[in-house]
């Protein structure tokens, strides 16, 4: 959970102390970094999820100075990893790149580094899994020294994903258990978590392991589209269950798929705020029920 200003805006007041919100740079393909920062200053309680490529474009030190000067909380830095070779890295190249990513995260004040462990690729699943675990374990000490959390990406329900060989919550939870480090958790899509069993222990385990809950934000009117792949009531129920179970991570809005739907950061932020308002109303009904 990032540390930022008090929850003052009515669009997010219902989430006070529950789900910190963040706008991911993947949503905005046109604005440069100063424009994105200017947009976020209209909603000072929102954080920014940073893409490493955008960081390199603007410059690491310049970005760090800008975030510090404008009091922008960086919710996450994406991404590092690819230990299985499915993303074009050899194993040791992926490890070296992840070490660089830790330094970048430390420089800009990002509390969480998102790790895409890689897919199965050309290996057997067991071999690919061992490589992914080995890669993450090499980051545990350096990340702890910098007080940075690692959020391993889960591609829920995606078969043969090149980004992650973790297609379900159970597989991801077992992966974390084998790693056994408290500052290593998961980044998973918020809507898909509705498939968890109704038992309180399942939700408590999820809340403890989940560092970043992502939602793909799509353009369009909420009355004519199904946002985020779920009805607002379902997302509201997931939010309620997670927060009740003790979730203290970040709800981060990201681009659906590989395409960014907005060129303008203000439009993206207003759309996300509108979605949060919709979930807020539904969440009130869930609690009342």
Buried (B, 14 or more C-beta within 10 A) or exposed (E): BBEBEEBEBEBBEBBEEBBBBBBBBBBBBEBEBEBBBEBBEEBBBBBBBBBBEBBEEBEBEEBBEBBEEEEBBBBBBBBBBBBBBBBEBEBEEBBBBBBEBBEBBBBBBBBBBBBBBBBBBEBEEEEBBBBBBEBBBBBBEBBBEBEBBBBBBBBBEBEEBBBBBBBBBEBBBEBBEEBEBEBBBBBBBBBBBEEBEEEEEBBBBBBBBBBBBBBBBBEEEEEEEEBBBBBBBBBBBBBBBBBBBEBBBBBBBBBBEEEBBBEBBBBBBBBBBBBBBBBBEBBEEBEEE
